[in-house]
Amino acid sequence: MGQLRDFIENHGGFDKSKMKILHKGKILNQDDAHPLSDCGFKENEKIIVMGGRKVVKDDPGFSSLVAYENKHLGLLRKTLDDIEKDIGELEKNYLEESKQREMAKRVEKRVKIFSEDALRHLENIDGLVIVTDDTDPQQAQRNREKRKSLINGIQLLLNANDALSRRLEEYFMKLDGKVVE
């Protein structure tokens, strides 16, 4: 029974201590020394395994990605939300005409700074060491997927920033009288 549990743990990724094996509708509770032949197994019979997956030890590469995400990317998202809110306020035309252009230029500068910051974050994420020689292949794949999700998130923010930049260009055109509402 122990060999079966070890095989399932190694090939299925289940935690041996949380594993339950079902055979013919019954849970096999025998200890590891119990032979499989006494359980009534026949050739090519199927079993069902229930239980929790092995808890992956926190890898330093994965930890660095999570720490980077928590420290920087939430702030990046908040910055973009603030810029979007300010552009929305500009488009409502509450300011007097002399201050509209001045505020629009300030917001335009913030949009450009945001793009540079986001690109810098992409470079920083790319520079993080997430896989070492002793990293498990499954953990290495998990680390790569986490990095990819962070990069995709930043690219979505950059796309949203580009849309805000276009809105700002339209606003400048409107101020110049080139676009009719």
MOBEL-V402973 format. One record per residue. N is the residue number from 1. OMEGA is omega in radians with two decimals (NA if undefined). Layout:
[[N/OMEGA] [N/OMEGA]]
//
This chain:
[[1/-3.14] [2/3.13] [3/3.11] [4/3.13] [5/3.11] [6/3.13] [7/-3.13] [8/3.13] [9/-3.08] [10/-3.05] [11/-3.11] [12/3.12] [13/3.14] [14/3.06] [15/-3.06] [16/-3.09] [17/-3.12] [18/-3.02] [19/2.99] [20/-3.13] [21/3.12] [22/3.09] [23/-3.12] [24/3.07] [25/-3.12] [26/3.08] [27/3.11] [28/-3.09] [29/-3.06] [30/3.11] [31/-3.04] [32/-3.11] [33/-3.08] [34/-3.13] [35/3.14] [36/-3.11] [37/3.12] [38/-3.12] [39/3.11] [40/3.11] [41/3.01] [42/-3.10] [43/3.11] [44/3.05] [45/-3.12] [46/3.06] [47/3.05] [48/3.13] [49/3.08] [50/3.10] [51/-3.12] [52/3.06] [53/3.06] [54/3.10] [55/-3.13] [56/3.10] [57/-3.09] [58/-3.11] [59/3.13] [60/3.11] [61/3.12] [62/3.12] [63/3.14] [64/3.09] [65/3.14] [66/3.13] [67/3.12] [68/3.13] [69/-3.11] [70/-3.05] [71/-2.95] [72/-2.92] [73/3.05] [74/3.10] [75/3.11] [76/3.12] [77/3.13] [78/3.11] [79/3.12] [80/3.10] [81/3.11] [82/3.12] [83/-3.14] [84/3.12] [85/-3.14] [86/3.10] [87/3.09] [88/3.11] [89/3.10] [90/-3.08] [91/3.11] [92/3.08] [93/3.10] [94/-3.10] [95/3.04] [96/-2.95] [97/-3.11] [98/-3.10] [99/-3.12] [100/-3.11] [101/3.13] [102/3.12] [103/3.13] [104/3.11] [105/3.09] [106/3.14] [107/3.11] [108/3.10] [109/3.11] [110/3.11] [111/3.14] [112/3.11] [113/3.11] [114/3.13] [115/3.13] [116/3.12] [117/-3.13] [118/3.11] [119/3.09] [120/3.11] [121/3.08] [122/3.12] [123/3.14] [124/3.13] [125/3.12] [126/-3.11] [127/3.14] [128/3.07] [129/-3.08] [130/3.14] [131/3.07] [132/-3.13] [133/-3.09] [134/3.07] [135/3.09] [136/-3.13] [137/3.11] [138/3.11] [139/3.10] [140/3.10] [141/3.12] [142/3.12] [143/3.12] [144/3.12] [145/3.11] [146/3.11] [147/3.13] [148/3.14] [149/3.08] [150/3.13] [151/3.11] [152/3.11] [153/3.12] [154/3.12] [155/3.05] [156/3.09] [157/3.10] [158/3.09] [159/3.10] [160/3.11] [161/3.08] [162/3.10] [163/3.10] [164/3.10] [165/3.10] [166/3.09] [167/3.13] [168/3.08] [169/3.10] [170/3.12] [171/3.09] [172/3.11] [173/3.12] [174/3.09] [175/3.13] [176/3.13] [177/-3.11] [178/-3.11] [179/3.11] [180/-3.13] [181/NA]]
//
